């Protein structure tokens, strides 16, 4: 059974392989054991290929899940940093740019980003693939929704998605693998206000089991879902890692790849460091880089050579460029009645009603109805020094009436938003750490203003006292790293083609949200999984 994990330091907790000897005669080397890499590895291993997965982070022991649950609820300042280099550094924050909290946004380990994710899995809308043509903003993808539609269905089966019809969503070919979770108690409080305002609520598709599925039990409702699922009902990529291993794949953890050795047309080997300080080379016929929107461009940029002086696969000069994230907009407060906050640890209702109204001036966005607005009793207790009756009195006064709304807003790709290499700092293996430059455009900020207006109208209809707002001035990222190796048909304007194969190299595929030309406003993991399944077919044909 697999278990979801919060971020953790990559030290002596790993239970991964002790043997890190390179595999001879490997067909495929997959770099990264998150959802993209593990899905590709599973498909190719099950097709009979010799597959090796190299993961920079550790493999965690499921037996320590209770300790990790406790750690996850502690205040952020009480958690160890997960970055392997300078603990004082988070990300580049130059004058005129937006601060980007990179360390807070990711985790390295077998399972990748799904070790600490919420588990929401929506399909992009049809217009997201044709943003320039339909909305007059951004660029078009080299594929459309119809191209990805069968892979979306396959991805929903692979991850195990619980969901129901969305009247504002893209067309579907079949129901979700499992029924949707019922609306929460706080959803029932929002419903009358939304009805009065003619705002539609509908279920959130979740990569967590509403019933037994794929050898894992259904959700048991602990309410501690983000980031830790105590029962294993929420999907994480260790599900596919284990399937890949069962099919014969080799998984090496704690082996950060420091560079890719290559000739003019092919990658020849992945050079990686081992925990004991050695360096090994993994050769293979094909290479899949599945390291996300930050580590993928970093690895390509540090693999420069005479053939590629500006970085591997970078004849376009766009590796690292067009870094995107979703922007968050939110608002909340308190009611004069119980809201049962935090009884459900994930979202059960959302709204896509306004999504396809996007144009050149207004970005697509989706509304989210929170089940976990406000602190939990444990979080409140950890913020004070009081005990006994005094603590109980404070908890009763501060807990139980909070309510809130969120939203994700699309950020357009910008060339001045990019991931580069730090010219001065390196990690523990002497590799330059990533330098994140993040810029946000006026279209997104205007959209956040509109989102806040809608959120305010709902809360006022509820009769809530509004106590907080995340708006244009204090917005931040949703920690969805996208862009940086965009796909396209023109090699001078993109890094990979529509099959995610690099334009410059015959045997290298980049499989992650780094290939997204635009981001839409949907959580990216289902699209990552669908693209991974599509790329696996292309790699299989090439082997």
VOBAFI-609086 format. One line per field, with one value per residue (C-alpha): z, y, x; residue number from 0; chain. Coordinates in Angstrom, 2 decimals, decimal comma. Example, Ala and Ser with C-alpha at 12.3 -4.5 7.8 and 13.67 -1.06 7.14 Angstrom:
! residues 2
Z = 7,80	7,14
Y = -4,50	-1,06
X = 12,30	13,67
n = 0	1
chain = A	A
This chain:
! residues 543
Z = 0,00	-0,80	1,45	0,69	2,25	3,26	2,38	4,33	4,61	2,51	5,29	7,15	6,73	3,27	2,78	-0,83	-2,66	-1,31	-4,67	-7,05	-9,70	-13,23	-15,14	-18,24	-21,53	-20,31	-22,93	-21,13	-18,37	-16,64	-14,52	-11,84	-9,95	-9,81	-11,61	-15,10	-14,79	-12,97	-15,46	-18,45	-16,67	-15,89	-19,47	-20,95	-18,34	-18,81	-22,56	-21,85	-21,91	-19,49	-17,55	-14,94	-12,80	-11,20	-8,35	-6,56	-3,34	-0,89	-0,67	2,51	4,82	5,03	8,69	9,71	8,41	11,88	12,63	9,27	9,95	13,17	11,40	8,62	11,01	12,67	11,65	8,52	10,42	12,53	9,51	8,16	4,75	1,92	-0,38	-0,54	-0,81	1,02	3,74	3,78	0,12	-1,20	-4,66	-6,63	-5,60	-7,54	-7,70	-9,94	-9,79	-7,71	-4,88	-5,53	-2,51	-4,32	-1,31	0,04	-3,30	-3,84	-2,43	-3,72	-3,20	-4,77	-5,60	-6,48	-6,14	-5,26	-1,89	-0,75	-3,12	-2,65	-5,23	-7,44	-11,06	-13,66	-17,42	-19,23	-21,23	-25,02	-25,31	-23,17	-26,10	-28,47	-26,26	-28,93	-31,57	-29,32	-26,54	-28,27	-25,50	-25,07	-27,65	-29,10	-28,21	-31,10	-30,03	-29,22	-26,66	-29,04	-29,34	-25,56	-24,78	-24,85	-22,75	-20,18	-19,80	-19,48	-16,92	-14,81	-14,70	-13,86	-11,00	-9,80	-10,03	-8,18	-9,96	-11,64	-14,54	-14,76	-16,86	-17,72	-18,38	-21,66	-23,32	-21,86	-23,33	-20,18	-16,46	-13,93	-12,57	-9,19	-8,04	-6,71	-3,02	-1,67	-0,91	2,52	5,30	4,46	0,80	2,00	3,63	0,38	-1,78	-0,94	-1,42	-4,77	-5,85	-5,04	-7,08	-9,90	-9,37	-10,07	-7,76	-8,97	-7,69	-7,69	-9,40	-6,85	-7,23	-4,06	-3,70	-2,85	-2,76	-2,93	-6,16	-7,61	-4,46	-2,19	0,20	0,10	1,95	5,67	6,36	8,80	7,61	7,47	3,70	2,87	2,64	4,39	3,60	6,56	4,79	1,34	-0,40	-2,10	-5,13	-5,09	-7,69	-5,58	-6,93	-10,39	-9,09	-7,48	-10,66	-12,69	-10,30	-10,47	-14,25	-13,89	-13,69	-11,46	-9,15	-7,66	-5,02	-3,61	-6,93	-8,20	-11,86	-12,20	-15,99	-19,22	-21,41	-25,09	-28,64	-31,29	-31,76	-28,82	-25,06	-24,16	-20,36	-17,21	-14,70	-11,11	-7,61	-4,94	-1,18	-0,49	-2,79	-5,86	-9,41	-11,82	-15,44	-16,58	-20,28	-22,19	-25,65	-24,68	-21,94	-20,31	-18,22	-15,86	-13,25	-13,30	-14,40	-12,39	-12,28	-15,94	-17,33	-14,63	-15,75	-19,41	-18,70	-16,67	-19,45	-21,83	-24,24	-27,45	-29,29	-27,04	-25,42	-24,04	-22,58	-23,87	-26,27	-26,29	-29,92	-29,58	-26,57	-24,73	-22,14	-18,83	-20,45	-19,99	-16,39	-15,21	-12,14	-11,20	-9,10	-5,99	-5,10	-1,91	0,70	3,93	7,31	10,03	10,39	13,43	13,21	13,12	9,78	10,71	9,37	8,66	9,04	5,37	4,36	0,63	-1,73	-2,70	-4,68	-7,21	-10,01	-13,66	-14,69	-15,64	-17,09	-20,81	-20,71	-20,79	-23,48	-24,09	-21,03	-18,51	-17,76	-17,14	-13,47	-11,32	-7,94	-4,99	-1,91	1,06	3,59	5,58	6,03	9,31	11,58	13,06	16,87	16,80	14,74	17,14	20,13	18,60	18,25	21,96	25,35	27,26	28,77	30,35	30,78	29,31	26,13	25,93	26,29	23,52	21,17	21,73	21,01	17,88	16,22	14,33	12,50	9,74	6,06	2,91	-0,86	-3,16	-6,86	-9,37	-12,09	-15,26	-15,73	-19,34	-20,45	-20,34	-21,60	-18,65	-16,28	-16,33	-14,49	-14,84	-13,01	-9,99	-10,90	-7,36	-5,38	-5,89	-4,26	-2,31	-5,56	-6,95	-9,41	-9,72	-8,00	-9,90	-10,03	-10,40	-11,96	-11,77	-13,32	-13,37	-15,98	-15,71	-17,23	-14,28	-11,74	-13,33	-13,19	-9,49	-8,86	-10,61	-8,67	-5,38	-6,35	-6,93	-3,69	-1,76	-3,19	-2,04	1,48	1,85	0,68	3,41	6,00	6,80	8,51	6,04	7,88	5,17	1,47	-0,94	-3,87	-6,47	-4,00	-1,97	-4,36	-4,62	-6,52	-6,29	-6,61	-10,06	-11,97	-15,68	-18,86	-19,23	-22,02	-24,05	-26,80	-30,35	-34,01	-34,71	-33,37	-33,23	-30,92	-28,73	-27,06	-27,67	-30,32	-29,74	-28,63	-26,07	-27,95	-27,99	-31,37	-31,02	-29,77	-31,27	-28,01	-25,37	-24,19	-21,61	-19,77	-17,24	-16,92	-18,20	-21,73	-21,21	-23,67	-21,49	-18,08	-18,09	-14,57	-13,80	-11,47	-13,84	-12,65	-14,76	-17,88	-16,87	-16,59	-19,93	-21,68	-20,04	-21,41	-24,87	-24,73	-23,59	-26,84	-28,88	-26,99	-27,42	-31,19	-31,27	-29,40
Y = 0,00	3,51	6,53	10,23	12,22	15,82	17,45	15,92	16,17	13,59	12,08	8,78	8,12	6,62	2,95	2,89	0,64	0,25	-0,86	2,08	0,30	1,38	-1,06	-2,37	-2,38	-0,26	0,61	3,68	5,92	7,94	10,86	11,68	9,42	11,73	11,09	11,79	9,68	6,81	6,56	6,51	3,95	1,73	1,70	0,95	-1,66	-3,43	-3,43	-5,46	-2,77	-2,53	0,67	2,49	5,31	7,76	9,83	12,63	12,28	9,43	6,66	7,03	4,27	3,94	2,96	6,52	8,08	9,04	11,03	12,74	13,63	15,33	17,16	18,34	20,27	22,19	25,82	26,28	27,95	24,79	22,54	21,73	23,11	20,57	22,31	20,64	23,84	27,18	27,03	30,84	31,01	30,43	31,97	35,01	38,16	41,05	44,54	44,66	40,90	38,85	36,78	33,05	30,69	27,77	25,65	25,82	24,67	21,24	18,06	15,62	11,94	8,79	9,98	13,55	16,33	13,87	13,36	16,65	17,54	18,20	15,62	17,76	16,55	18,59	18,48	21,64	23,16	23,09	26,80	26,36	24,59	27,46	30,46	32,73	31,82	31,89	34,32	36,52	35,93	33,64	30,97	27,90	24,39	22,15	19,70	20,29	18,87	16,14	14,89	14,55	13,47	9,66	10,09	12,11	9,16	6,77	9,06	9,16	5,37	5,22	7,71	6,64	9,72	10,28	12,77	13,62	15,65	19,29	21,32	23,81	21,29	19,92	16,97	13,54	10,07	8,14	8,70	9,06	5,76	6,40	8,49	11,97	12,72	14,24	17,96	18,83	20,58	23,91	23,38	23,22	26,62	28,12	26,56	28,91	31,99	30,71	29,85	33,37	34,81	32,26	30,84	27,12	24,67	21,25	18,39	18,49	15,54	14,08	11,55	9,84	6,83	7,44	3,63	0,78	1,02	-0,40	-2,34	0,70	1,36	4,23	7,51	7,17	10,89	11,67	15,29	15,40	15,10	17,92	16,94	13,57	10,91	8,53	5,73	5,62	6,49	9,52	8,66	9,27	8,26	5,45	3,49	3,57	3,25	-0,05	-1,18	-0,35	-2,35	-5,28	-5,20	-5,32	-1,66	-0,66	2,32	4,10	6,74	9,43	9,70	13,30	13,53	16,22	16,37	14,59	13,50	13,76	14,05	16,37	14,35	11,97	11,75	9,11	8,89	10,41	11,21	10,95	11,30	8,63	9,22	7,98	10,59	8,45	9,31	6,85	6,94	5,39	4,65	3,91	3,98	6,60	9,22	10,72	13,85	14,12	16,57	19,25	22,86	23,89	20,93	19,98	23,26	23,29	19,88	20,92	24,20	22,60	20,02	22,57	21,53	22,59	21,26	23,16	26,05	27,56	24,31	20,97	20,94	24,73	25,69	27,83	29,65	29,03	26,43	27,93	30,64	31,22	30,00	30,09	29,36	29,75	32,77	32,42	34,65	34,14	35,61	34,42	35,21	33,94	33,16	33,29	29,53	26,41	25,64	22,35	23,69	21,08	18,11	17,39	17,91	18,40	20,31	18,79	21,67	24,23	26,46	26,65	28,83	31,84	29,89	30,05	33,75	34,42	36,75	39,08	41,19	38,60	35,26	31,95	31,14	28,60	29,19	26,86	26,39	25,63	22,91	23,82	27,58	28,65	26,76	23,34	22,96	21,49	24,39	26,86	25,06	25,21	29,01	29,79	29,07	28,53	25,21	23,51	25,51	28,65	26,78	25,18	28,55	30,05	27,13	27,39	31,12	30,93	27,63	26,41	29,34	30,07	29,91	30,73	30,76	30,34	30,52	29,73	32,29	31,77	33,61	34,20	33,00	35,75	35,47	37,55	34,86	32,18	29,61	30,18	29,10	30,94	32,36	32,02	29,28	25,53	22,51	19,79	18,26	21,48	22,04	25,60	25,90	27,25	30,97	31,72	34,99	35,38	38,18	38,58	40,51	42,95	40,51	38,15	40,98	42,36	38,89	38,55	41,77	40,28	37,01	38,92	40,74	37,41	35,98	39,05	38,83	35,22	35,92	38,98	36,95	34,44	37,20	36,48	38,91	39,12	38,94	38,19	38,62	37,49	39,85	41,57	43,21	40,11	37,24	34,39	31,15	27,89	26,01	24,61	24,94	25,17	26,29	26,42	23,77	24,56	22,30	23,48	22,66	25,31	24,30	27,96	28,80	25,70	22,99	19,81	18,64	17,47	14,03	15,76	14,72	17,42	19,06	18,82	15,24	11,98	10,04	12,53	13,33	15,95	14,81	17,26	20,47	22,22	21,54	23,47	26,40	27,99	27,00	27,52	27,69	23,99	22,00	20,48	16,88	15,19	16,91	15,86	12,26	12,40	13,80	11,14	8,39	9,97	10,33	6,71	5,60	7,72	6,40	2,82	3,41	4,84	1,97
X = 0,00	1,23	0,95	1,08	3,88	4,53	7,85	10,72	14,45	16,28	18,35	18,33	14,60	14,96	14,21	15,33	17,71	21,21	22,61	23,03	25,06	24,07	21,91	23,62	21,75	18,84	16,28	14,95	16,29	13,57	14,77	12,21	9,78	6,78	3,49	4,87	8,01	6,36	3,50	5,87	8,08	5,10	3,81	7,24	8,18	4,85	5,59	8,72	11,41	14,34	13,57	15,62	14,19	16,62	15,15	17,02	15,05	14,53	12,01	9,99	8,87	5,06	5,43	6,36	3,14	1,85	4,99	4,65	1,01	2,07	4,87	2,55	0,28	3,09	3,59	5,68	8,50	8,88	9,54	13,02	13,88	13,87	16,35	19,74	21,76	21,73	19,02	18,80	17,85	14,36	14,26	15,31	13,46	14,95	13,50	10,45	9,82	7,42	8,84	8,60	8,83	10,40	11,32	7,79	6,42	7,92	9,37	11,95	11,27	9,85	6,35	7,34	4,79	2,02	3,70	2,15	-0,65	-4,36	-5,43	-7,73	-7,68	-9,57	-9,27	-8,27	-11,11	-11,19	-10,37	-7,25	-5,59	-6,47	-5,94	-4,49	-7,07	-10,15	-9,26	-6,72	-4,19	-1,18	-0,37	-2,05	-0,93	0,22	-2,51	-6,16	-8,54	-9,69	-6,10	-5,78	-9,32	-8,74	-5,61	-7,56	-9,94	-6,99	-5,34	-8,51	-8,52	-4,82	-5,00	-8,44	-10,67	-13,94	-16,17	-19,46	-20,79	-19,74	-22,19	-19,44	-16,66	-15,31	-17,05	-16,48	-16,64	-17,55	-18,26	-15,45	-14,10	-15,76	-18,73	-18,07	-17,81	-21,03	-21,13	-19,76	-21,64	-20,00	-20,99	-24,59	-24,12	-22,81	-25,53	-28,46	-26,31	-25,03	-28,58	-29,71	-26,83	-27,31	-23,81	-23,55	-21,78	-20,68	-18,46	-14,68	-12,96	-10,55	-7,75	-8,91	-11,13	-14,76	-14,97	-12,46	-10,47	-7,25	-6,38	-6,75	-9,61	-12,04	-11,59	-12,30	-12,68	-9,89	-9,84	-6,02	-5,81	-3,41	-0,71	-0,97	-3,58	-3,57	-5,45	-3,85	-7,13	-5,55	-3,42	0,29	2,85	4,29	1,31	2,90	6,44	5,46	3,70	6,80	8,96	6,56	7,01	10,80	11,84	14,74	14,26	17,26	16,53	18,84	20,68	20,42	21,34	23,99	24,22	23,35	26,24	25,43	26,59	25,14	21,95	21,50	21,80	24,37	24,26	22,80	25,52	24,31	25,70	25,25	24,84	28,37	29,89	30,51	29,47	27,88	26,75	23,48	23,46	20,25	18,74	16,15	15,97	12,88	13,38	10,39	11,64	8,95	8,96	12,02	14,40	13,90	15,28	17,94	19,26	19,23	21,01	23,81	24,35	25,87	28,64	30,33	27,29	24,88	26,76	23,55	22,24	21,06	18,08	18,24	18,79	15,66	17,07	13,80	14,82	13,76	11,64	7,89	7,79	4,17	2,11	-1,51	-2,34	-4,49	-7,42	-9,37	-11,66	-13,19	-14,59	-16,88	-20,57	-22,80	-23,28	-21,09	-19,43	-17,72	-14,44	-11,76	-14,12	-13,37	-9,75	-10,30	-12,59	-15,92	-17,46	-16,23	-17,52	-16,38	-19,31	-17,17	-14,24	-15,01	-15,87	-12,12	-10,79	-7,86	-8,69	-9,91	-8,21	-9,96	-10,56	-12,34	-13,96	-13,32	-15,52	-13,31	-14,01	-10,92	-11,19	-9,66	-7,28	-7,87	-7,98	-4,49	-3,14	-4,74	-3,26	0,22	0,01	-0,25	1,29	-1,95	-3,01	-6,00	-9,18	-7,62	-6,71	-10,14	-11,84	-9,69	-10,37	-14,11	-13,98	-11,80	-12,74	-15,77	-17,38	-14,83	-15,76	-13,83	-13,55	-10,56	-9,84	-7,12	-6,38	-4,35	-1,07	-0,08	3,38	5,99	9,55	10,77	9,44	12,08	14,17	17,89	21,03	22,33	25,76	27,11	25,35	25,54	23,95	25,74	26,99	28,43	25,57	24,20	20,84	17,83	17,22	13,51	12,38	8,61	6,59	2,81	0,81	-2,07	-4,59	-4,20	-4,40	-7,57	-9,07	-8,24	-10,17	-13,18	-12,83	-12,73	-15,93	-17,71	-16,35	-17,45	-20,96	-21,28	-20,01	-22,23	-25,23	-24,32	-24,18	-20,54	-18,22	-15,32	-11,99	-9,42	-8,77	-6,08	-6,32	-4,21	-1,84	-1,01	-1,68	0,77	1,37	-0,53	2,81	2,06	5,35	4,54	6,23	10,06	10,31	7,18	5,85	5,26	5,63	8,27	11,73	12,76	9,85	9,61	11,69	9,66	7,23	3,65	4,93	7,21	10,36	13,01	13,49	17,27	17,76	16,53	16,26	15,16	11,63	10,61	7,50	6,08	4,11	7,24	5,91	2,63	2,50	-0,22	-1,50	-5,25	-6,65	-6,98	-4,75	-2,17	-1,66	-4,34	-2,98	0,54	-0,66	-2,50	0,56	2,73	0,49	0,61	4,39	4,79	3,14	5,54	8,56	7,35	7,09	10,62	12,30
n = 0	1	2	3	4	5	6	7	8	9	10	11	12	13	14	15	16	17	18	19	20	21	22	23	24	25	26	27	28	29	30	31	32	33	34	35	36	37	38	39	40	41	42	43	44	45	46	47	48	49	50	51	52	53	54	55	56	57	58	59	60	61	62	63	64	65	66	67	68	69	70	71	72	73	74	75	76	77	78	79	80	81	82	83	84	85	86	87	88	89	90	91	92	93	94	95	96	97	98	99	100	101	102	103	104	105	106	107	108	109	110	111	112	113	114	115	116	117	118	119	120	121	122	123	124	125	126	127	128	129	130	131	132	133	134	135	136	137	138	139	140	141	142	143	144	145	146	147	148	149	150	151	152	153	154	155	156	157	158	159	160	161	162	163	164	165	166	167	168	169	170	171	172	173	174	175	176	177	178	179	180	181	182	183	184	185	186	187	188	189	190	191	192	193	194	195	196	197	198	199	200	201	202	203	204	205	206	207	208	209	210	211	212	213	214	215	216	217	218	219	220	221	222	223	224	225	226	227	228	229	230	231	232	233	234	235	236	237	238	239	240	241	242	243	244	245	246	247	248	249	250	251	252	253	254	255	256	257	258	259	260	261	262	263	264	265	266	267	268	269	270	271	272	273	274	275	276	277	278	279	280	281	282	283	284	285	286	287	288	289	290	291	292	293	294	295	296	297	298	299	300	301	302	303	304	305	306	307	308	309	310	311	312	313	314	315	316	317	318	319	320	321	322	323	324	325	326	327	328	329	330	331	332	333	334	335	336	337	338	339	340	341	342	343	344	345	346	347	348	349	350	351	352	353	354	355	356	357	358	359	360	361	362	363	364	365	366	367	368	369	370	371	372	373	374	375	376	377	378	379	380	381	382	383	384	385	386	387	388	389	390	391	392	393	394	395	396	397	398	399	400	401	402	403	404	405	406	407	408	409	410	411	412	413	414	415	416	417	418	419	420	421	422	423	424	425	426	427	428	429	430	431	432	433	434	435	436	437	438	439	440	441	442	443	444	445	446	447	448	449	450	451	452	453	454	455	456	457	458	459	460	461	462	463	464	465	466	467	468	469	470	471	472	473	474	475	476	477	478	479	480	481	482	483	484	485	486	487	488	489	490	491	492	493	494	495	496	497	498	499	500	501	502	503	504	505	506	507	508	509	510	511	512	513	514	515	516	517	518	519	520	521	522	523	524	525	526	527	528	529	530	531	532	533	534	535	536	537	538	539	540	541	542
chain = A	A	A	A	A	A	A	A	A	A	A	A	A	A	A	A	A	A	A	A	A	A	A	A	A	A	A	A	A	A	A	A	A	A	A	A	A	A	A	A	A	A	A	A	A	A	A	A	A	A	A	A	A	A	A	A	A	A	A	A	A	A	A	A	A	A	A	A	A	A	A	A	A	A	A	A	A	A	A	A	A	A	A	A	A	A	A	A	A	A	A	A	A	A	A	A	A	A	A	A	A	A	A	A	A	A	A	A	A	A	A	A	A	A	A	A	A	A	A	A	A	A	A	A	A	A	A	A	A	A	A	A	A	A	A	A	A	A	A	A	A	A	A	A	A	A	A	A	A	A	A	A	A	A	A	A	A	A	A	A	A	A	A	A	A	A	A	A	A	A	A	A	A	A	A	A	A	A	A	A	A	A	A	A	A	A	A	A	A	A	A	A	A	A	A	A	A	A	A	A	A	A	A	A	A	A	A	A	A	A	A	A	A	A	A	A	A	A	A	A	A	A	A	A	A	A	A	A	A	A	A	A	A	A	A	A	A	A	A	A	A	A	A	A	A	A	A	A	A	A	A	A	A	A	A	A	A	A	A	A	A	A	A	A	A	A	A	A	A	A	A	A	A	A	A	A	A	A	A	A	A	A	A	A	A	A	A	A	A	A	A	A	A	A	A	A	A	A	A	A	A	A	A	A	A	A	A	A	A	A	A	A	A	A	A	A	A	A	A	A	A	A	A	A	A	A	A	A	A	A	A	A	A	A	A	A	A	A	A	A	A	A	A	A	A	A	A	A	A	A	A	A	A	A	A	A	A	A	A	A	A	A	A	A	A	A	A	A	A	A	A	A	A	A	A	A	A	A	A	A	A	A	A	A	A	A	A	A	A	A	A	A	A	A	A	A	A	A	A	A	A	A	A	A	A	A	A	A	A	A	A	A	A	A	A	A	A	A	A	A	A	A	A	A	A	A	A	A	A	A	A	A	A	A	A	A	A	A	A	A	A	A	A	A	A	A	A	A	A	A	A	A	A	A	A	A	A	A	A	A	A	A	A	A	A	A	A	A	A	A	A	A	A	A	A	A	A	A	A	A	A	A	A	A	A	A	A	A	A	A	A	A	A	A	A	A	A	A	A	A	A	A	A	A	A	A	A	A	A	A	A	A	A	A	A	A	A	A	A	A	A	A	A	A	A	A	A	A	A	A	A	A	A	A	A	A	A	A	A	A	A	A	A
